[in-house]
Each structure stands twice: as C-alpha cells, then as structure tokens.
Amino acid sequence: MAWTWRFEKSDGTETQPSVAPDEFTTQGDAESWVGEVWKELAEGGADQVTLFEDGNKIYGPMSLHPQEPAADAADPADAADPA
C-alpha cells in the first residue's frame, strides 16, 4: 500500500511541494507528515492537499490555510450565565 499527497493551488491545479514528501506505508504516517509541514507547504505555494491510497482518492482537497473565524460568530465569553 502506498499513501500519497497531491499538492494543489486553490483552483485545483497540481503544484510541486516546497517540502519533498516521504513514502508513506500508512494513512497515519501520511497525515502526521502533512501535520508537521503544512505551514512550509502553504508558504511554498500549495493551497490544499488531497490524500490518495494506491491512486484512489481518500479525501480532499483539504486547505493548508488556517480557518478564519466567522465574522458573525458570537464570542462564548460574551454569553450571559443563565444560572
């Protein structure tokens, strides 16, 4: 079994990663690796990644950019204590 990442721009076109991936024999190894280097990948021009097992898409695309909080999200600290 081989687990691989596809590195993409935001429009889905493939791009070369700024950090060369290892060869992964488990999904956990592949996910741990991307978890360790996602910032470098994003800084190098990749916007998202997709995970494959032996050429079959497992999931993705998954953004490499931090999620911005929603502008209309209420701050839980502002909520009144109902008790």
N, C-alpha and C positions, 0 to 999 in steps of 0.2 A: 504494500500500500504506500502511495506517495501523496502527501498533502502539500499543496502549493497555493501561493497567493498570486492573484492578478492585481497589479497596481494600476490605478486609473486616475485620469483627470475627472473633474466634476461632470463633464459631458459623456463619460463612459469610455473615452478613448484610452487605450493602453499607454502607459508610460514606463520608463525604466526607473527602478527604485534607486534611491540615493544610498541605501544600505543593502548589500547583497544578501538575499535570504539563504538560510541553511537548507539542507534537505531534511524534511520532516517525515518521521515514520508514524506519528500520532497526531490527532487533532489538537490535543492539549499542548504538545510541543510547538505546533504552528501558532496557536493562539497566544501562548506565553511569549514567543518571539515577537509577534506583532505588538503585544502589550508593552514590551520593553523598548521597542524602537519606533513607535508610532510618531513621536514628535519629530524625529530625524527624517522619517519618510515624508511627513507633511511639509517640513521645511525644505526638503529636496524637490518638492513639486507634485507629489502624489496627493490627491484629494480623498481617495477612497480605495478600499480593498475588497476583493471577493475571494472567498476560500473555496478551493476545489479538492476533491479526493479522486485520484486517478482520472482526472479530466471531467468529473461530474461536479456541477455546482452544488455546494452545500449551503452557503448563504452569502449574502452581499447584494449589492455593494454596501459596505459599512464605512461611514465617514471617518476620516482621520482628524477632523476638526472638532474642538470642544463644542458641546452644545450650549447655545446661549439660552439663558432663562427667558421664558415668555414675558413680554412687556406687561401683560395684564395679570400675571401670576401674583396672588396675594402672598405677602410675607407672613409665614406662620407666627412670627413673633408679634405681629400686629393684632392677632386674633384675641378677642376678649375671653377670659376664663369664665365658662358658663357656671361654674360652681359658686 
